Amino acid sequence: MGKITLKKILAFNFKRLSLFLCILIFPNVSLAQETLETQKGLANPSETNQEESEDQFRPAEQLSIRINIPATRLDLYLNGEFYHSYSIAVGSLRYQTPVQDFYISRIEWNPSWYPPDSDWAKGESVMPPGPHNPLGAVKLVMQNGILIHGTNKPSSVGRAVSHGCMRMHKQDVTDLAWEIQKRYSEKANPALRETYAKNRGRTYVVKLLDTVPVSIEYSQVELRNERLLLHPNRYWQKGFQEQLEQTLVEYPAIELNVALVKKLDKMRRKRTVELSIEELQVMSTPATAAPSELSPAGSSNAQDALAASP
């Protein structure tokens, strides 16, 4: 070990004294310098600016999605107003689609399928993009592994047969994905759709600048344009009569007696039944409700009701 000379001791003490006087006289300068050095070590200014710009982004036209499981239907809203409906497949009774709020954060065109950590997917291997891929042409990514995506089984759309995700026909899901992408990302050039279609073996990931809210609900009864929609009870949930009463609360002339509720429940067992308020009122009036009018095979009203399907 070298000798510690008097010169070294004095030099060391002088540096310490200078630093002490600098902090004592100019505390703000020292603090500012320390803060600047910390920022340099922890954050890239360009990344910080990018995050701020993403946080501040708000689309000129805002989209939201509402999914009704019993109806096997996805409704798209533009600025809070109904815009378009799409038929979907939902989870089966065993693998139910969860009733909760989600949001779409990114879009993947020509996605690969990766087996999820679930019993039904054991032994399965990764499926690259292509005609046999179960995700189809595009997937809309949400949370907890729940997706809205295409399918290689178009006949499944309109039924409760998936493992929890929502399947859509190819044209419908690509239209929906593009409606979102052109408003929520910088990749809004229409020519991109042709690029995605031509390069089916390549995956294109589009991160959205803002999220699209998705509300998933379980409504067995709906009232749309003065038409009552009675949907199949796909998950065997209770509450059909309560939903009927809540939906028809503004129509006191309609008497929901036990016999009528049972009849309506039976009519919608396999598929959605649509009735006008006038038809329902006639059915609820004991003096005019003949047995034929309460039977799906009887009157023309009941035949029309059974003609509707998801």
C-alpha positions as MATLAB code, in Angstrom:
seq = 'MGKITLKKILAFNFKRLSLFLCILIFPNVSLAQETLETQKGLANPSETNQEESEDQFRPAEQLSIRINIPATRLDLYLNGEFYHSYSIAVGSLRYQTPVQDFYISRIEWNPSWYPPDSDWAKGESVMPPGPHNPLGAVKLVMQNGILIHGTNKPSSVGRAVSHGCMRMHKQDVTDLAWEIQKRYSEKANPALRETYAKNRGRTYVVKLLDTVPVSIEYSQVELRNERLLLHPNRYWQKGFQEQLEQTLVEYPAIELNVALVKKLDKMRRKRTVELSIEELQVMSTPATAAPSELSPAGSSNAQDALAASP';
ca = [
       0.000    0.000    0.000;
       1.419    3.392   -0.934;
       2.246    6.015    1.604;
      -0.390    8.636    2.405;
       1.408   11.924    2.026;
       0.438   15.250    3.535;
      -0.192   16.571    0.042;
      -2.824   13.884   -0.644;
      -4.580   14.526    2.665;
      -4.768   18.240    2.009;
      -6.052   17.707   -1.530;
      -8.770   15.302   -0.318;
      -9.909   17.643    2.439;
      -9.934   20.604    0.037;
     -12.327   18.745   -2.303;
     -14.627   17.891    0.582;
     -14.574   21.493    1.800;
     -15.305   22.835   -1.692;
     -18.269   20.475   -2.102;
     -19.628   21.459    1.316;
     -19.387   25.198    0.521;
     -21.023   24.676   -2.885;
     -24.021   22.885   -1.353;
     -24.237   25.471    1.411;
     -24.207   28.463   -0.951;
     -26.011   26.990   -4.028;
     -28.309   24.193   -2.768;
     -30.763   24.477   -5.651;
     -28.053   24.100   -8.260;
     -26.788   20.888   -6.726;
     -30.306   19.518   -6.373;
     -31.146   20.369   -9.970;
     -27.988   18.667  -11.199;
     -28.792   15.528   -9.173;
     -32.353   15.465  -10.530;
     -31.131   15.842  -14.103;
     -28.661   12.977  -13.717;
     -31.384   10.771  -12.199;
     -33.698   11.495  -15.109;
     -30.970   10.659  -17.600;
     -30.463    7.313  -15.956;
     -34.158    6.357  -15.676;
     -35.952    7.747  -18.694;
     -35.433    8.363  -22.360;
     -36.958   11.784  -23.233;
     -38.281   10.454  -26.532;
     -40.033    7.561  -24.769;
     -41.529    9.917  -22.200;
     -42.925   12.180  -24.899;
     -44.399    9.198  -26.728;
     -46.165    7.991  -23.586;
     -47.580   11.460  -22.967;
     -48.854   11.711  -26.547;
     -50.563    8.316  -26.244;
     -52.177    9.299  -22.947;
     -53.519   12.485  -24.508;
     -54.851   10.813  -27.670;
     -58.614   10.844  -28.065;
     -60.212    9.687  -31.311;
     -62.456   12.157  -33.089;
     -65.072    9.408  -33.314;
     -65.254    7.170  -30.275;
     -66.326    3.546  -30.522;
     -67.712    1.206  -27.899;
     -68.963   -2.371  -28.032;
     -71.833   -4.111  -26.259;
     -72.118   -7.907  -26.396;
     -75.239   -9.779  -25.310;
     -74.473  -13.461  -24.710;
     -78.021  -14.931  -25.037;
     -78.543  -12.951  -28.266;
     -75.156  -14.052  -29.689;
     -74.875  -10.485  -30.933;
     -72.236   -7.756  -30.899;
     -73.423   -4.155  -31.172;
     -71.012   -1.426  -32.227;
     -71.686    2.144  -31.068;
     -70.249    5.318  -32.576;
     -70.152    8.319  -30.245;
     -72.730    6.621  -28.052;
     -75.178    5.964  -30.889;
     -75.958    2.519  -32.311;
     -73.896    1.935  -35.446;
     -73.976   -1.738  -36.492;
     -74.756   -5.279  -35.294;
     -72.801   -8.464  -35.917;
     -73.673  -12.085  -35.225;
     -71.167  -13.907  -33.034;
     -70.495  -17.252  -31.401;
     -70.114  -17.203  -27.615;
     -68.749  -19.586  -25.022;
     -70.418  -22.929  -24.478;
     -72.212  -23.884  -21.278;
     -68.988  -25.497  -20.031;
     -66.652  -22.691  -21.157;
     -68.816  -19.644  -20.587;
     -68.011  -16.180  -21.872;
     -67.519  -14.019  -18.756;
     -70.015  -11.260  -17.982;
     -67.811   -8.248  -17.305;
     -66.222   -5.173  -18.859;
     -63.166   -5.462  -21.064;
     -61.280   -3.209  -23.474;
     -59.554   -3.800  -26.797;
     -55.908   -2.729  -26.722;
     -54.484   -4.092  -29.973;
     -55.333   -5.803  -33.251;
     -53.442   -8.701  -34.826;
     -54.004   -9.462  -38.487;
     -53.235  -13.023  -39.608;
     -52.533  -14.151  -36.040;
     -50.952  -17.376  -34.905;
     -52.895  -19.522  -32.447;
     -51.128  -20.455  -29.229;
     -52.686  -23.194  -27.079;
     -53.987  -21.664  -23.844;
     -53.200  -23.082  -20.431;
     -56.427  -25.071  -20.257;
     -57.405  -28.729  -20.127;
     -59.140  -28.655  -23.498;
     -55.949  -27.446  -25.229;
     -53.572  -30.061  -23.811;
     -51.497  -31.709  -26.510;
     -52.241  -28.971  -29.038;
     -49.418  -27.162  -30.838;
     -48.985  -23.654  -32.183;
     -50.967  -23.017  -35.361;
     -49.441  -20.472  -37.788;
     -51.596  -18.086  -39.823;
     -53.593  -19.689  -42.611;
     -56.928  -21.236  -43.566;
     -56.806  -23.823  -40.766;
     -56.076  -21.310  -38.007;
     -59.001  -21.190  -35.520;
     -58.572  -17.424  -35.068;
     -59.241  -16.661  -38.711;
     -58.068  -13.470  -40.386;
     -57.817  -11.188  -37.351;
     -58.128  -11.072  -33.591;
     -59.015   -8.208  -31.261;
     -57.064   -8.621  -28.039;
     -58.673   -8.032  -24.638;
     -57.788   -9.198  -21.110;
     -57.619  -12.607  -19.432;
     -57.149  -14.373  -22.766;
     -60.615  -13.352  -24.015;
     -60.645  -12.449  -27.714;
     -62.950  -11.337  -30.485;
     -61.712  -13.132  -33.577;
     -62.498  -14.824  -36.853;
     -62.983  -18.554  -37.233;
     -62.321  -21.490  -39.507;
     -65.764  -22.841  -38.519;
     -68.244  -20.257  -39.837;
     -71.212  -22.519  -39.064;
     -70.514  -22.024  -35.348;
     -71.405  -18.315  -35.501;
     -74.749  -17.654  -33.827;
     -74.300  -20.473  -31.324;
     -72.822  -21.038  -27.848;
     -69.950  -23.345  -28.773;
     -66.622  -21.583  -28.172;
     -64.190  -21.837  -25.265;
     -65.121  -18.366  -24.007;
     -64.073  -16.111  -26.879;
     -66.347  -14.477  -29.460;
     -66.129  -15.801  -33.031;
     -67.254  -13.838  -36.067;
     -67.611  -14.361  -39.807;
     -64.540  -13.289  -41.766;
     -66.102  -10.268  -43.449;
     -67.684   -9.096  -40.208;
     -64.568   -9.370  -38.048;
     -62.309   -7.708  -40.624;
     -64.831   -4.878  -41.025;
     -65.030   -4.435  -37.255;
     -61.246   -4.501  -36.862;
     -60.819   -1.900  -39.576;
     -63.514    0.370  -38.083;
     -61.434    0.410  -34.917;
     -57.996    0.627  -36.519;
     -58.752    3.577  -38.791;
     -59.947    5.622  -35.809;
     -57.621    4.432  -33.051;
     -54.233    4.062  -34.729;
     -51.905    5.784  -37.142;
     -52.283    2.897  -39.604;
     -55.408    4.183  -41.324;
     -54.393    3.800  -44.977;
     -57.104    1.662  -46.659;
     -54.418   -0.054  -48.746;
     -53.286   -1.862  -45.596;
     -56.360   -4.105  -45.713;
     -55.220   -5.435  -49.078;
     -51.716   -5.921  -47.705;
     -53.023   -7.999  -44.813;
     -55.156  -10.111  -47.158;
     -52.315  -10.761  -49.619;
     -49.773  -11.734  -46.981;
     -51.803  -14.335  -45.097;
     -48.687  -15.987  -43.737;
     -47.432  -12.878  -41.979;
     -48.757  -11.410  -38.741;
     -49.304   -7.644  -38.475;
     -49.662   -6.187  -34.976;
     -51.400   -2.831  -34.541;
     -51.216   -1.243  -31.097;
     -54.120    1.121  -30.508;
     -53.481    4.645  -29.266;
     -56.539    4.394  -27.042;
     -58.610    1.460  -25.808;
     -62.078    0.506  -27.031;
     -64.450   -0.401  -24.165;
     -66.325   -3.704  -24.428;
     -69.284   -4.475  -22.174;
     -70.420   -8.114  -22.010;
     -73.834   -8.762  -20.469;
     -76.415  -11.503  -20.105;
     -79.829  -10.121  -21.096;
     -82.452  -12.742  -21.864;
     -85.016  -10.049  -22.716;
     -84.558   -6.928  -24.855;
     -86.838   -4.244  -26.218;
     -85.683   -2.796  -29.538;
     -87.808   -0.526  -31.705;
     -91.022   -1.552  -29.936;
     -90.179   -5.222  -30.551;
     -89.646   -7.615  -27.672;
     -86.738  -10.023  -28.155;
     -86.720  -13.200  -26.075;
     -83.357  -14.951  -26.237;
     -82.466  -18.546  -25.340;
     -81.208  -19.096  -21.817;
     -77.834  -20.401  -22.967;
     -76.290  -20.654  -19.490;
     -79.446  -21.744  -17.610;
     -79.543  -18.598  -15.516;
     -82.509  -17.511  -13.413;
     -84.335  -14.201  -13.710;
     -86.337  -14.510  -16.944;
     -89.590  -13.291  -15.393;
     -87.857  -10.454  -13.542;
     -86.242   -9.282  -16.779;
     -89.614   -9.433  -18.524;
     -91.190   -7.305  -15.809;
     -88.387   -4.742  -15.858;
     -88.432   -4.505  -19.662;
     -92.212   -4.085  -19.828;
     -92.604   -1.783  -16.840;
     -93.890    1.002  -19.127;
     -96.619   -1.248  -20.548;
     -99.015   -1.873  -17.626;
    -101.689   -3.231  -19.988;
     -99.593   -6.365  -20.488;
    -100.345   -8.855  -17.725;
     -97.462  -11.244  -17.200;
     -99.329  -14.107  -15.591;
     -97.659  -17.414  -14.801;
     -99.112  -19.206  -17.830;
     -97.894  -16.517  -20.242;
     -94.394  -16.445  -18.752;
     -94.128  -20.218  -19.093;
     -95.344  -20.077  -22.677;
     -92.848  -17.370  -23.627;
     -90.077  -19.273  -21.878;
     -90.903  -22.372  -23.918;
     -91.097  -20.452  -27.210;
     -87.573  -19.035  -26.861;
     -85.986  -22.297  -25.757;
     -84.012  -22.988  -28.950;
     -83.751  -19.609  -30.642;
     -84.616  -15.944  -30.329;
     -88.310  -15.073  -30.545;
     -89.452  -11.618  -31.621;
     -92.871  -10.192  -30.710;
     -94.427   -6.773  -31.106;
     -95.930   -5.059  -28.086;
     -99.369   -5.415  -29.682;
     -98.931   -9.163  -30.142;
     -97.804   -9.580  -26.562;
    -100.730   -7.548  -25.286;
    -103.192   -9.777  -27.154;
    -101.501  -12.874  -25.735;
    -101.754  -11.483  -22.200;
    -105.507  -10.806  -22.422;
    -107.413  -13.887  -21.160;
    -110.640  -12.997  -22.998;
    -108.998  -13.042  -26.426;
    -106.073  -15.370  -25.962;
    -107.198  -18.582  -27.611;
    -104.969  -21.654  -27.206;
    -103.881  -21.440  -30.824;
    -102.493  -17.949  -30.252;
    -100.305  -19.208  -27.460;
     -98.912  -22.074  -29.499;
     -95.909  -21.614  -31.818;
     -97.721  -23.651  -34.472;
    -101.019  -21.757  -34.119;
    -101.545  -18.182  -35.243;
     -99.533  -16.238  -37.777;
     -98.238  -14.019  -34.951;
     -96.613  -16.943  -33.239;
     -95.274  -18.228  -36.564;
     -93.685  -14.852  -37.220;
     -92.230  -14.893  -33.726;
     -90.528  -18.219  -34.267;
     -89.195  -17.162  -37.663;
     -86.695  -14.805  -36.030;
     -83.295  -16.273  -35.234;
     -80.011  -14.846  -33.887;
];
